[in-house]
Amino acid sequence: MPKISIVTFLSEEVPLIINACEFFPIKKELELEIICPYEDTLKYKADNLHLTGLNNFAALPVPTPQNICFFASPASFLYYCKQENINSSLLYVHPDLAVLELKGNRPFLTDLAAYDLRPCVLEGDPAENLYDKKEELIYFEDFPQFIEGKKPNNVLISTNFRFVEILVNIDNENWELFHPELNYRNLCVTNGKPYNLLLCAQKQLLNMSRPLDDIYDLAGVRFCKKNNTSAYSFFAEHYDDYMAQVDYTLWVNNVLNWFKKYSSLQLSKILELACGTANVSIQLVQKGYNVTACDNSIDMLKAAANKPVKPKLYYAALTDPIPDNNCQLVLCMFDSINYLTQTKQIAVLLKEVSLALATGGLFIFDISTWENSIDNFAHLCDLHRYNDGLMVHQAYFNSAQLIQLSTLHFFKKNPLGYSYQFEQHQQRVYYSYELIEIIHNSPLKLIAIHSSDITKNLYPRHLTGIDVKFSRLFFILQKE
Ligand SMILES: C[S@@+](CC[C@H](N)C(=O)[O-])C[C@H]1O[C@@H](n2cnc3c(N)ncnc32)[C@H](O)[C@@H]1O
């Protein structure tokens, strides 16, 4: 079974790791293991985690393509190096750059060229004397010359920790830290966004078509990073601000009214898919319902988990099998369905939802229509100001392919200036007739389509032109 092992030597890091692993309910596909030498920490209980004691330092797991190993933090790594008397070199990987900081005065023996990497050094940097295979070194006069001639697999080797520190601080969001001698990654539980790295590792272990030979494989790491610019990463922090105009209370009331109107079941158990920051679910919890909610953005789940009242939360994609069954109501709100860009994904979702629903239960979802894309997101470039930075939102609607593309560029203030973050949202605009056909071929029955006018059911008699008349349509499906 593929495994992620996280090593810590500091007992206070254990709860931070457990917290970072909180939404990974994939015990059966992937094992998550914490390794630490303190017996008292083994008392922590976490459903999806294995806690392993460590009596002998030399017994650390050896990374393989099936076992990605992390140190919990640079501090844990340094502790280990001191105990074992080994080099503590650090490899920083950025989507555009890689820098290897050599520490101490022992030679660095790993041959970077064996991993298709090109070791580079600035003239006069003592790093040249520490790199074992000197004949492989590529020399640059200074940093601007290195940047100008940079190739994807160049690694700049340096002993100048101040220089490396400045480089890393300029864009600290986007660096990932490795320990090249051990082939370990670093989770940075104390100051980073560990769940993104875990997610990246999880993707690497479970989904990537090309298994990585080694974590030195910068191209592979960058590939993962690229994947990780997925929607709702940094934007999660700003989502609730962005949605401040949305009247979630009205939405929840509409949903409950439709449930009363179309289902004869007593409502108690609700599942919300693609719940985001759980604004809908939270109101349902407050009304006393038993609510579970999931999303495939860890950052959105974290934002939800930080709220005082919340549903049970877990990590899942819309097309994943649903662990729950016998729900009276399944919801998927605020055009989350549009994120499924292929009709076959919607068919999978409907099948999974039908398995999760009780007979007579409802699946309610909404879509953003052609009208909404043409009117509001066809050619947009907006600037948003937040306390911690600026965001540029660009939107483009490809009406031939029915693809709505949004790019978010965030310039986050930091002590040295701004760091840049980027994410892309791709949605498919569906004509209602397409969805009606997919639903007809699914185990669920379409019983109503509403616009925001909740009383008038447009299905089946008032369908003409609905995609251009309304910006949002709500579909109500039943398990018979
Ligand atoms: C517009 S937000 C809506 C969030 C929430 N339902 C609401 O009403 O505020 C879209 C949500 O869909 C989630 N999402 C997008 N694609 C997804 C997928 N394939 N599986 C699960 N969630 C997905 C995103 O992470 C995001 O939280």
The ligand as a MOL file (V3000), in Angstrom:
LIG
                    3D

  0  0  0     0  0            999 V3000
M  V30 BEGIN CTAB
M  V30 COUNTS 27 29 0 0 0
M  V30 BEGIN ATOM
M  V30 1 C -18.1190 28.0630 -6.0870 0
M  V30 2 S -17.5010 27.0570 -4.8260 0 CHG=1
M  V30 3 C -18.9890 26.6210 -3.9960 0
M  V30 4 C -18.7460 26.2670 -2.5620 0
M  V30 5 C -20.0050 26.0540 -1.7310 0
M  V30 6 N -20.8140 24.9980 -2.2610 0
M  V30 7 C -20.7920 27.3270 -1.5880 0
M  V30 8 O -21.9930 27.3140 -1.8700 0
M  V30 9 O -20.2410 28.3290 -1.1450 0 CHG=-1
M  V30 10 C -17.0880 25.5860 -5.6760 0
M  V30 11 C -16.5250 24.5060 -4.7780 0
M  V30 12 O -16.4220 23.3020 -5.5330 0
M  V30 13 C -15.2500 22.6320 -5.1340 0
M  V30 14 N -14.8980 21.7250 -6.2300 0
M  V30 15 C -14.5470 22.0520 -7.5010 0
M  V30 16 N -14.3190 20.9380 -8.2130 0
M  V30 17 C -14.5320 19.9120 -7.3730 0
M  V30 18 C -14.4520 18.5000 -7.5230 0
M  V30 19 N -14.1190 17.9580 -8.6850 0
M  V30 20 N -14.7270 17.7290 -6.4500 0
M  V30 21 C -15.0700 18.2900 -5.2620 0
M  V30 22 N -15.1540 19.6110 -5.0570 0
M  V30 23 C -14.9010 20.4040 -6.1080 0
M  V30 24 C -14.2540 23.7330 -4.9150 0
M  V30 25 O -13.1680 23.3180 -4.1190 0
M  V30 26 C -15.1280 24.7680 -4.2470 0
M  V30 27 O -15.1210 24.6270 -2.8570 0
M  V30 END ATOM
M  V30 BEGIN BOND
M  V30 1 1 1 2
M  V30 2 1 2 3
M  V30 3 1 2 10
M  V30 4 1 3 4
M  V30 5 1 4 5
M  V30 6 1 5 6
M  V30 7 1 5 7
M  V30 8 2 7 8
M  V30 9 1 7 9
M  V30 10 1 10 11
M  V30 11 1 11 12
M  V30 12 1 11 26
M  V30 13 1 12 13
M  V30 14 1 13 14
M  V30 15 1 13 24
M  V30 16 1 14 15
M  V30 17 1 14 23
M  V30 18 2 15 16
M  V30 19 1 16 17
M  V30 20 1 17 18
M  V30 21 2 17 23
M  V30 22 1 18 19
M  V30 23 2 18 20
M  V30 24 1 20 21
M  V30 25 2 21 22
M  V30 26 1 22 23
M  V30 27 1 24 25
M  V30 28 1 24 26
M  V30 29 1 26 27
M  V30 END BOND
M  V30 END CTAB
M  END
